[in-house]
Each structure stands twice: as C-alpha cells, then as structure tokens.
C-alpha cells in the first residue's frame, strides 16, 4: 500500500515539473468558455497573427492573454484592445458575440479593411467604441444607435462613406462623437440639435459634408465642435451665444457666410478657427474680454479695426491676414 502511495506522489511530482501550470491553475481556470471560444475564432479569422501569440488554448485568457481584460467578479471579457499590430482583413462578426464587452478599440491597424460589422450593435454594454486609423469602408451603421450605454464613438481616420445616420442623436450617454477624416457626404442631420441625453463634443472634420448647418443645433450647448474642411454653407452663429459654455469651435475651410459682427460669444470660448470661409462684418469688441488661446479669422471678408484690447493685438498677423479690409495691430494701420 505504501509503495502505491509513493508511486502516486511521484506521478504528481513529475506532472507538476513538466506542466507549466500548477494543478490549482489547471482546475481553476477563470476564463469563460464561451468568451474563450469566441476569441480563438477571432484569432483564427486574422490568420493566427504574432500580435495574438499569447492567445493559446491551453492558457487562461483572464490571466495570460494580452489585449483583453476580464471582469474581476464575473470573469467575463469586458475589454478588447488591439493597437499597432500586423492584423489584416475585415473585422470579424464574432466580436458581436462577446456580450459583456464594455470597451472595443482597434487603432492604427491600417490593414483592417471592409465594413463595420453590424454585429457590434449587439454589444449593448459597450461604453467605448474606437475603430480609428484603420482602413474601413462602407457606411456608418444606423444600428449603432442601439448602444444606449455608449459614451465614446470614434470612427476617425477611415474611408467610411454615405450619410451620417440621424439615429446617432438617440445615444443618451454619448460624450464624444468622432467621425472625422472619412468620406462622409450629405448634410449634418437635423436630429443633432436634439440629442436625447448628454450633448457630446463633435468632430466631423475632413469629410465632404455639404448644405447648411441645421438651425436646430442652436438648441444644444456643445462643449466643442470641429466641422472644419467640409463644404458647409450659410450661417454658423448657432454655436455661439451668451448662455453657451462652448470652449472650442473650428469651422475652417468651408463655404460659410454670415455677419461676424453680430455674434455674441460665450465667455468660455478659448479656441476659434473660421479661416477660409466667406464670413463678413467686423470683429466684435467683446472678443477683447475673452481668454483667447487660439484665434484664426484669416481668408474671409472681414473689415474694420481689429479691437485693441485683450490678447487680440498680440496674436500673429497670420491670424488676420487675407481679409477684405481688416486693419490695426498686428496688421497695417487703418487709413
């Protein structure tokens, strides 16, 4: 009997030496089996890349895998982040099979192509969705409006096309909406003046958006707005007003045309860029009372004396040049 007991102990010792995981770790794997299966499918979809070399069948995805995080209580996958790797191909539909995911971020993976899979809309617990600096094509899915917990939506630096879904205004928790540097066309949705919850900071720059900015946007107080480098026309004074708290407004390189002298600025405004438009009138003296960090009104149709107060005279002349008849420091004296 003693001999058999010794043999069992020897077997256990040999097993422990040649197996890199302890017996406790083998028995107590934390990784949820469904989540692990989905992640291995994602790895296979990308062709078993070196970037996902830590994703091995025999290891615990909650303990040993890079790019993922597990909830400390439920052990379900709550975060999937992939940055600057050698992944190529389309985003697999299987990403929509990780039901507890709160963060999905793919960034600087320029060989990721194809459309945004509609299955992402199944991830109702998502808080942050960043698919940026990839090479995605196709439309912005209307079904993203199903993600009612979403706070960050960043689809910048892709080749997405088509119009902006008006349903994005139905995201009640959205705080940052970044659709910049794509190939989006058409108008800015009227619904963006009626966000149902929070009012996000919005970047729509470097697209091919056209038409007038909806007057409905006057209904909301945007923290920051970047609509630069589009083909927008008409008025943009709805972003300003004495009761607003907007800090940054970039409307540069559009076709905007309104009377600048009638604008009343929020006291919170620190950065304003309206260069390369058709904006006329004069610079309001109220601007001397603002804590301006950055200002560019060049390449417009402004006239009159640059108000000599605050930081306005100390700015570089390039902030004002190429207007119809602006004058005064830092430009030439008025005649």
C-alpha positions in Angstrom: 0.0 0.0 0.0 2.8 2.4 0.9 4.6 1.6 -2.3 1.5 2.5 -4.4 1.1 5.8 -2.5 4.7 6.7 -3.2 4.2 5.9 -6.9 1.1 8.3 -7.0 3.1 11.0 -5.3 5.9 10.6 -7.8 3.5 10.9 -10.7 2.1 14.1 -9.3 5.6 15.5 -8.9 6.6 14.5 -12.5 3.3 16.1 -13.8 4.0 19.3 -11.9 7.5 19.6 -13.2 6.6 19.1 -16.9 3.4 21.2 -16.8 4.0 25.0 -16.7 0.6 25.5 -14.9 0.1 24.4 -11.3 -2.7 21.8 -10.5 -4.7 24.6 -8.9 -4.5 26.8 -12.1 -5.5 23.8 -14.3 -8.6 23.2 -12.2 -9.4 26.9 -11.5 -9.4 28.5 -15.0 -11.2 31.8 -14.7 -11.8 32.4 -18.4 -15.4 31.9 -19.5 -15.5 29.0 -22.0 -17.9 30.9 -24.4 -15.7 34.0 -24.4 -12.5 31.9 -24.9 -14.1 30.2 -27.9 -15.1 33.5 -29.5 -11.6 35.0 -29.0 -10.0 31.9 -30.6 -12.3 32.3 -33.5 -11.3 35.9 -33.9 -7.6 34.9 -33.8 -8.2 32.3 -36.5 -10.1 34.8 -38.6 -6.9 37.0 -38.6 -4.7 34.1 -39.5 -3.1 33.4 -36.1 -1.0 36.6 -36.1 2.0 37.1 -33.9 0.1 40.0 -32.3 -2.2 37.5 -30.7 0.5 34.9 -29.9 -0.5 34.8 -26.2 -4.0 33.6 -27.1 -3.4 29.9 -26.6 -6.0 27.2 -26.0 -4.2 25.7 -23.0 -3.9 29.0 -21.1 -6.3 31.2 -19.1 -7.5 34.2 -21.1 -8.1 36.2 -17.9 -4.5 35.6 -16.7 -2.2 35.1 -19.6 -3.7 36.8 -22.7 -2.7 40.2 -23.9 -5.2 42.7 -25.4 -8.1 41.5 -23.3 -9.4 42.2 -19.8 -11.8 40.2 -17.6 -14.2 41.5 -15.1 -12.8 40.7 -11.7 -16.1 39.4 -10.4 -17.8 37.6 -13.3 -14.6 36.7 -15.3 -16.3 37.7 -18.5 -14.4 39.5 -21.2 -15.1 43.3 -20.8 -12.3 44.8 -22.8 -10.7 44.1 -26.2 -8.0 46.5 -27.3 -5.7 46.0 -30.3 -3.1 48.7 -31.3 -0.5 48.9 -34.0 -0.1 45.3 -34.9 0.2 43.2 -38.0 -3.5 42.3 -38.3 -5.2 42.3 -41.7 -8.6 41.6 -43.1 -12.1 42.6 -42.1 -13.3 42.9 -38.5 -14.9 39.5 -37.8 -18.6 39.3 -37.0 -17.6 37.3 -33.9 -16.8 40.4 -32.0 -20.5 40.8 -31.5 -20.5 37.5 -29.6 -18.8 39.0 -26.5 -21.9 40.1 -24.7 -20.2 41.7 -21.6 -17.8 43.8 -23.7 -17.6 47.4 -22.4 -14.5 48.5 -24.4 -13.8 47.7 -28.1 -10.8 49.5 -29.5 -8.9 48.8 -32.7 -6.4 51.6 -33.5 -3.6 52.1 -36.1 -4.2 48.8 -37.9 -4.2 50.1 -41.4 -4.6 46.6 -43.0 -8.0 46.2 -41.3 -10.5 46.7 -44.2 -14.1 46.3 -45.1 -17.3 47.5 -43.4 -18.1 47.9 -39.7 -19.9 44.6 -38.8 -23.5 45.2 -37.8 -23.0 42.5 -35.1 -21.2 45.2 -33.0 -24.7 46.6 -32.4 -25.4 43.5 -30.2 -22.8 44.7 -27.7 -25.4 46.6 -25.5 -22.9 47.0 -22.6 -20.4 48.9 -24.8 -19.2 52.2 -23.3 -16.3 52.9 -25.6 -16.1 52.0 -29.3 -13.0 53.2 -31.1 -12.3 51.9 -34.6 -9.8 54.6 -35.6 -6.9 54.8 -38.1 -7.9 51.6 -39.8 -9.0 51.4 -43.5 -12.7 50.8 -43.0 -15.1 51.4 -45.9 -18.9 51.4 -46.2 -21.5 53.3 -44.2 -21.7 54.2 -40.5 -24.3 51.6 -39.4 -27.6 53.0 -38.3 -27.9 50.2 -35.8 -25.1 51.8 -33.6 -27.9 53.7 -32.0 -28.8 50.5 -30.2 -25.7 51.0 -28.0 -27.5 53.0 -25.2 -24.6 52.9 -22.8 -22.1 54.3 -25.4 -20.1 57.3 -24.2 -17.3 57.3 -26.8 -17.8 56.7 -30.5 -14.6 57.2 -32.5 -14.6 56.1 -36.1 -12.0 58.7 -37.3 -9.3 58.2 -39.9 -11.0 55.7 -42.1 -12.7 55.7 -45.6 -16.3 55.5 -44.4 -18.8 56.9 -46.9 -22.5 57.7 -47.2 -24.5 60.0 -44.9 -24.4 60.4 -41.1 -27.2 58.4 -39.5 -29.6 60.7 -37.8 -30.2 58.0 -35.2 -26.9 58.7 -33.5 -28.7 61.5 -31.7 -30.6 58.8 -29.9 -27.5 57.7 -27.9 -28.4 59.0 -24.4 -24.9 58.8 -22.9 -22.7 59.9 -25.8 -19.9 62.2 -24.7 -17.5 62.1 -27.7 -18.6 61.6 -31.3 -15.7 61.4 -33.7 -16.5 60.8 -37.4 -13.7 63.0 -38.7 -11.3 62.2 -41.6 -13.6 59.9 -43.6 -15.5 60.3 -46.9 -18.9 61.1 -45.5 -21.3 63.1 -47.6 -24.7 64.9 -47.4 -25.9 67.2 -44.7 -25.4 67.3 -41.0 -28.5 65.6 -39.5 -31.3 67.9 -38.2 -31.5 65.5 -35.2 -28.1 66.7 -33.9 -30.0 69.6 -32.4 -32.0 67.2 -30.3 -29.6 64.8 -28.6 -31.8 62.8 -26.2 -29.3 62.9 -23.3 -25.8 64.4 -23.0 -24.6 66.9 -25.5 -21.4 65.5 -26.9 -18.3 67.1 -28.3 -18.5 66.5 -32.1 -15.8 66.2 -34.7 -17.0 65.9 -38.3 -13.9 67.5 -39.9 -12.2 66.4 -43.1 -15.2 64.9 -44.8 -17.4 66.0 -47.8 -20.4 67.2 -45.9 -22.5 69.9 -47.6 -25.5 72.1 -47.2 -26.5 74.4 -44.3 -25.8 73.6 -40.7 -29.2 72.9 -39.2 -30.6 75.8 -37.1 -31.7 73.1 -34.6 -28.2 72.9 -33.3 -28.9 76.2 -31.5 -30.9 74.1 -29.1 -27.9 72.4 -27.7 -24.8 73.6 -25.8 -21.8 71.8 -27.4 -18.6 71.7 -25.4 -16.5 71.6 -28.5 -17.2 71.4 -32.3 -15.0 70.7 -35.2 -16.7 70.9 -38.6 -13.6 72.0 -40.5 -12.7 71.0 -44.0 -16.1 70.3 -45.4 -18.4 72.1 -47.9 -20.8 73.6 -45.4 -22.7 76.8 -46.3 -24.6 79.6 -44.7 -24.8 80.5 -41.1 -22.8 79.0 -38.2 -23.7 81.6 -35.4 -25.8 79.0 -33.7 -22.7 77.7 -31.9 -22.3 81.0 -30.1 -24.4 82.9 -27.5 -24.1 84.4 -24.1 -25.7 81.4 -22.4 -23.5 78.7 -24.0 -20.4 77.1 -22.5 -18.6 76.1 -25.7 -14.9 76.2 -25.4 -13.6 75.2 -28.9 -15.1 75.9 -32.3 -13.4 75.0 -35.6 -15.3 75.9 -38.7 -12.4 76.5 -41.0 -12.2 75.7 -44.7 -15.9 75.6 -45.5 -18.2 77.9 -47.5 -19.8 79.6 -44.5 -21.2 83.1 -44.9 -22.7 85.2 -42.0 -22.2 88.5 -40.3 -19.4 88.1 -37.7 -20.1 91.5 -36.1 -23.5 90.3 -34.8 -22.1 87.2 -33.0 -22.2 87.2 -29.2 -19.6 84.8 -27.8 -19.8 82.6 -24.7 -17.3 83.7 -22.1 -15.9 80.1 -22.1 -14.6 80.3 -25.7 -10.8 79.8 -25.8 -10.2 78.5 -29.4 -11.9 79.8 -32.5 -10.9 79.0 -36.1 -13.0 80.2 -39.0 -10.3 80.7 -41.7 -11.0 80.1 -45.4 -14.8 81.0 -45.4 -16.9 83.9 -46.7 -17.6 85.4 -43.3 -18.2 89.2 -43.4 -18.6 92.1 -41.0 -16.2 93.2 -38.3 -14.5 91.6 -35.2 -16.7 92.2 -32.2 -15.1 94.2 -29.4 -16.4 91.6 -27.0 -13.6 89.4 -28.1 -11.2 91.5 -26.1 -12.8 90.2 -22.9 -12.3 86.5 -23.8 -9.4 84.3 -22.7 -8.3 83.5 -26.2 -5.7 80.8 -26.6 -6.0 80.4 -30.3 -7.7 82.5 -33.0 -7.7 82.4 -36.7 -10.1 84.5 -38.8 -7.9 84.7 -41.9 -9.0 84.3 -45.5 -12.5 85.8 -45.0 -14.3 89.1 -45.9 -13.9 90.9 -42.6 -13.4 94.7 -42.4 -12.6 97.4 -39.9 -10.3 97.8 -36.9 -9.0 94.8 -35.0 -10.2 95.6 -31.4 -7.2 96.8 -29.5 -7.6 95.0 -26.2 -7.1 91.7 -24.5 -4.9 89.3 -26.5 -6.1 90.3 -29.9 -3.3 92.7 -30.8 -0.6 90.3 -29.6 -1.6 87.5 -31.9 0.4 86.8 -35.0 -0.6 88.7 -38.1 -1.4 85.4 -39.9 -4.5 85.1 -37.6 -6.0 88.0 -39.5 -4.4 88.3 -42.9 -6.2 87.9 -46.3 -9.4 89.6 -45.3 -11.3 92.3 -47.2 -10.2 95.3 -45.2 -9.1 94.4 -41.6 -6.6 96.8 -40.2 -4.8 97.7 -37.0 -2.2 95.8 -34.9 -0.9 93.3 -35.8 -1.8 94.3 -39.4 -1.2 97.7 -41.0 -2.7 100.8 -39.5 -6.1 101.8 -40.6 -6.2 104.5 -43.2 
